[in-house]
Amino acid sequence: MSAVNGAAVERWTPESRIAIAAAAVVVALLAVGPAIFSANAVDKLTTLFIYVILALMWNALVGFCGLVSIGQQAFFGLGAYAAIRLANWGVSVYPSLFLGALIVGALSWPLSLVMLRLKGGEFAIGMWVVSELAHLLVNLDTLVRGETGTSLIELDAYASGSRRALTYWCALAAMTGLVAIVFWLLRSPLGAAIQAIRDNEEAAESIGVRVARAKRLVFTLTAFGAALAGALWVATALTFQPKAYFSPIWTAYMIFMALVGGLGTFEGAILGAVVFFAIETWFGDMGVWYLVGLGATALIFALLFPRGLWGWVEDTTSLRLLPIGYRLRRGNGMNRAKGREPDAGEGGAGGS
Amino acid sequence: MIFLNQILQGVLLGGYYALIACGLSFMFGVMGVINLAHGSLAVVAAYALFVLADRFGVEPFLGLLIVAPAMGLVGWALQRLVLERSARGGLLVPVLSTFGLSIILDNLMFQGFGADTRSLAPYIGDLSYDSWSLTDDIAIGKLAALTMAVAIALLGGIEAFLSRTLIGRAIRATAEDPDTVGLVGINARRVNAIAAAIALATVAIAGAFLGMRATFDPYAGAAQLIFAFEASVIGGAGSLWGTLIGGVVLGVAQSLGAMISPQGFFIAGHLAFLAVLFARLFFGSLGARVRSALAGGARP
């Protein structure tokens, strides 16, 4: 952190230190949740954790890498299927949630070689095709019994109370772990490279960013995250109906969370998940009109507020809760550099 | 013989895919936009024709005289209100906004028409099932043949329109460089709105054939989008004659897949799509080469 004329480049700010400390306290408090909260609240929070994972993963793919996918439900569904398949083969049921997601993540690596050749909207629908294909192939497994589906019966070995708590802890651990990984990734030189790709792929390549490798890594990580979310979902919902898991509505949810929270902002993904969770809780019973409202909100945000709620907070306040970029601090400590340029620009230089 | 028949039926099915892919390909080629509401808009057109036929006794081919221009207006509005504005937000925003639009359309149609499947087949008389028998095993459905003929006429018509008319050339020039065309007195905004209107008018025609050849429901748009997209990418995105080839490849793959198992129909189609992508990875841009070979004569 060099100081020239009293100015300094800083990464941590007092707000961000407080935010990280507060996040640690919240996670610690949530960890004892099952002992305190009602069964319904524990289930609800598990759902929220899964939404945070989905929002975070989709946001990392789109917001940081510039890859819009309409097919992340492929990994969501495959994650759920892999858990059921492994549990059926006799793998202990909770480890199979994570092991299944790892396998799906590993499979997504070769897939990325082909799919990342597609650009923009072609990649978006191409992933949708992959998801349809994954759906059809999963249906071929006799264990799934076509669209009738099956359930994670191995979970019946646990009493409902301990099952609820275990699933909750798994979801909390998965969410915290993925948040930490994405946080670490974005602060690393690779994170700077990834954001440089989003801002301008050709320019990033010209200054030596290994574009293909960085994209493949993010693709694989987000596939793993979505698969883990799917595995956790089947652990809470118990039933697995392929149509419900491989539905593009999951991507609609992810788009909603990422757009409303703020594309490309780390905090925005979490905020978007919380907003979506609240809206679903209040309006989810409205059925079709609820979905129309979700689509309309996503459309309005895309057209009028593409930076989302957190983008608005960043633009108007200079508040950064999580220290991902760098920023310039004047000598007198006032008039902090605002806007996104210092974040991405400084970071991009570091990644080359 | 059964094998030959499956291939023939697949080729004819390809005509429908080329038809549904026409608007998507045109919009992508000319405006660089992939419209994710494409399939849903085709279903909107099918419902519009259904309402005209069911309530007002207007048969679908006559109804197209109303619905195609109406969809053209929808295209104009889509460009002005959604695509133009989202294009300003970057390349990815149109993908998000049109996906949001498709969710709105699908669910509004569900709200309005319920989950019942509909078809336009009852309103076109014996055209929906009549066929010419070539041999004992091989028959060509009249509707399938008409679909193929319309697809070829439409693709050829658009190709001729783009290369021979003033507005067609303006559309191509705008696709090439929207800033520079302003210097030679072309209003890029207007040209793009016209292009979107044409694309959506073709979507209306595709919607008519969607309704006539089978049944549809409010959520049928997603599958139409995927088929259209596969045909368009297999043929080389943005190329109109390539789209016809892409549609035929997809149709043949699906009908051969259907011989193996009922699910094989869809699986083979998706696999054909991925195989083409994979082939391009190793053998260069296959579609682009086919396109340039085919377009060599048509475009000066």
Interface residues (C-beta under 8 A of the other chain):
Chain A: V62 G66 V68 I70 L113 V114 M115 R117 L118 G120 G121 E122 A124 I125 G126 W128 V129 V130 E132 L133 L136 L137 N139 L140 P248 I249 T251 A252 I255 L259 V288 W289 L291 V292 L294 G295 A296 A298 L299 A302 L303 P306
Chain B: F28 V33 I34 L36 V82 R85 S86 G89 G90 L91 L92 V93 P94 V95 L96 S97 F99 G100 L101 S102 I103 I104 N107 L108 F110 Q111 A222 L225 I226 F229 E230 V233 A237 Q263 F266 I267 H270 L271 F273 L274 L277 F278 R280 L281
